[in-house]
Amino acid sequence: MSANRNDTKLQFLALCQSLITGVQSLPDATLTIDGQTLTKAQVLQPLTDYVAAEAQVAPADAAYHAAVQKAHAAEAAARAVVVNLKPYLKVRLGKANPALKSQFGVDPAKTPQRSAATKAEAATKAKATRAKNKPAAPKPTA
């Protein structure tokens, strides 16, 4: 027989409450349980502690869930501000400014690292473009 934990928990809570009521109604001042003589207070203490602790769980759980919802709403609002603030700071300070990181915690834009081969190819193309677009001027005659 499988039982839902909440059902068994509720059943155990009801059992503890019934035991508290029943033990309190006994005329005996002491009870002998498992060969030990215990007062009613010693028997009732763990039961009343459990009932009191369970009574605090529901409000604490509700407060926890309310706090989590509040945190999620605050995070969504903060993310909306960050999405707009980061580009503003990059425009205001410059996208590669190191102050973005040191002062605001925003990663600056990385400068692309070009290889030597890419730089050489660019220089060759630039030289070819200059040669094509600017033919040599005629020498002045004296």
N, C-alpha and C positions, 0 to 999 in steps of 0.2 A: 504494500500500500504506500504510494507516494503522496506526500502531503506538501502543500505550499508552505514555505518557511514562515510567511506572515501569518498563515492560519495557525500553525503550531505555536508561534510566538504569542498570538492573541489568546490561544487556549491556555498556554502556560501562565500568562498574565492573569487570566480569569481564575485559574487554579490557585495561584498565589493569593489573590484577593480573597477567595473563598477560605483558604487555609488560615489567613489572618483573622477573618471573622470567626471561624470555627474555634481556633486556639484561644482567642480572647473570651469566648463564651464558656470555656471549660472552667470548672470550679477549682481545679488543682492549681497550686502555686508553682509546682515544679513538674517536669515531665522526664521520664526515663526513656531515652532513645539510644539504641545501640549500646546499652550498658552504661551510658553516661546520664547523670542527673543534671538537667538544664532548667533554668528558670524560663518563664514564659517570654521574658524580654530577650533572652539569648536565642530562643527559637524564632521569635518574630523579627528580630533585627535584620537578618539577611533578606527575609521576605519583604519587609517594608522598604528596605534600601532598594531592592530591585523594582518594586512598584513605583517608588519615587523617581528612580532613574529613568524608567520607561516613560513616565509622565513628562519628563523634560525632553525626550527625544523628538517628539512631533513638532513642538515649537522651534527647537534648534534646527531641525531638518528644514522646516519652512523658511526660517531665517537664512539658512545656508543657500537654499535655492533662490531666494530673493536677492541675496548678495551676488550670486553667480550671474543672474539675469542683469543686474545693475552693472556688473563688471563688463559683460558682453556689450551692453548698450554704450558704455563709456569707451570701450575699445573701438567700436565702430565709428563713433564720433571722432576719436583721436586719429584713426586711420584716414578719415576723410580730410582732416586738417593737414596731416603729413603729406598726403598725395598732392595737395596744392602748395604747401610750404616749401618742399624740396626744390621744385623748379624755380620758385620765386627767389630762393637763396642763391641758386646757381646763376640766375640772371643778374642778381644784385651784386654778388661777389665775384663772379666769374666761375665757369664750370670746372676749372682745374685749380682753383684757389685752395691751398692747403688749410686755410682758416675754416673751410667748410667742415673738415674732419675735426680739427682741434677745438673749434668753438661750438659747433652745432652737431657733431657726430654724423654728418652726412658725408658719404664717400664722394670725393671729387672725381671728375671724369678722368679716365686714364688716357695719357697721350699714346698714340699708336707707335709701336716700335717697328721701324722699317729696317729690313736687312740691308747689308752692303750691296747685294745683288740688285735689290729693288732700286736703291739709290743710283747705282751705276746705270741701270736701264733708263731711269728717269733723266739722268744727265745726257745720255746718248740721244734720247728722243727730243730733249730740249735743244740740243745742238743741231739736230736735223731740222727741227721746226724753224729755228733762227736762220739756218742756211736757206731754207725754202722761202721764207717770208721776207727776208732782207737780203736781196742780192747785193753784191759788192758795188759800192758807189764808184762812178768813174773818177779817175784821178784828175785833180784839177790841172789845167794847163797853165804854164807860167808865162 
